[in-house]
Structures are given as C-alpha cells and as structure tokens.
Amino acid sequence: MADYKIQWVRGHVEVYDRFGRFCFSADTEQEALADLQELYELSA
C-alpha cells in the first residue's frame, strides 16, 4: 500500500498521499483505513 497520512481535523479524519495531496475524508480512522484498503485492492 502506498504511503498515506491520516490526520484528525475538527472531528473527522483527512487522508493525504505521500506528496501531501488531499485524497479523501472519513468519519473515523477505521473507516479511512478500510477505504484505503479498498483503493489498494482496486488498483492491484
């Protein structure tokens, strides 16, 4: 899986790629990790 940064922002999390570009937001870190896993599986 590519490098991503998950950051809490005002009650939700935001996910950024290794270049610092915003990818998506999620309600929880677990949701963000599940979404990242799904993206990884789709791109494989």
GUVO-843500 format. One line per field, with one value per residue (C-alpha): residue number from 1; residue in three letters; x, y negated, z. Coordinates in Angstrom, 2 decimals. Layout:
BEGIN
k	c(NUM	...)
r	c(ALA	...)
xx	c(X	...)
yy	c(Y	...)
zz	c(Z	...)
***
This chain:
BEGIN
k	c(1	2	3	4	5	6	7	8	9	10	11	12	13	14	15	16	17	18	19	20	21	22	23	24	25	26	27	28	29	30	31	32	33	34	35	36	37	38	39	40	41	42	43	44)
r	c(MET	ALA	ASP	TYR	LYS	ILE	GLN	TRP	VAL	ARG	GLY	HIS	VAL	GLU	VAL	TYR	ASP	ARG	PHE	GLY	ARG	PHE	CYS	PHE	SER	ALA	ASP	THR	GLU	GLN	GLU	ALA	LEU	ALA	ASP	LEU	GLN	GLU	LEU	TYR	GLU	LEU	SER	ALA)
xx	c(0.00	1.29	2.26	-0.62	-1.01	-4.21	-4.85	-7.65	-9.32	-12.30	-13.93	-13.14	-10.04	-8.45	-6.21	-3.24	-0.92	2.87	3.13	0.77	-2.17	-5.65	-7.27	-10.49	-12.04	-13.74	-15.63	-13.12	-9.60	-11.01	-13.22	-10.25	-8.14	-10.96	-11.29	-7.51	-7.59	-10.41	-8.50	-5.40	-7.33	-8.95	-5.60	-3.84)
yy	c(0.00	-3.47	-5.85	-7.87	-10.26	-10.21	-13.40	-14.38	-17.65	-19.09	-15.77	-13.78	-12.42	-13.52	-11.32	-12.71	-10.92	-10.84	-14.13	-15.88	-15.99	-15.59	-12.29	-11.97	-12.38	-9.88	-9.91	-7.66	-6.35	-2.82	-4.00	-5.71	-2.55	-0.46	-2.92	-2.83	0.96	0.91	-1.56	0.60	3.74	1.96	0.72	4.10)
zz	c(0.00	-0.81	1.94	3.35	6.24	8.31	10.23	12.64	11.64	13.54	14.44	11.30	9.60	6.37	4.28	2.34	-0.06	0.32	-1.57	0.85	-1.55	-0.04	-1.05	0.98	4.40	6.69	9.98	11.77	11.34	10.96	8.09	6.44	6.73	5.24	2.35	1.77	1.74	-0.83	-3.02	-2.79	-3.79	-6.74	-8.03	-7.73)
***
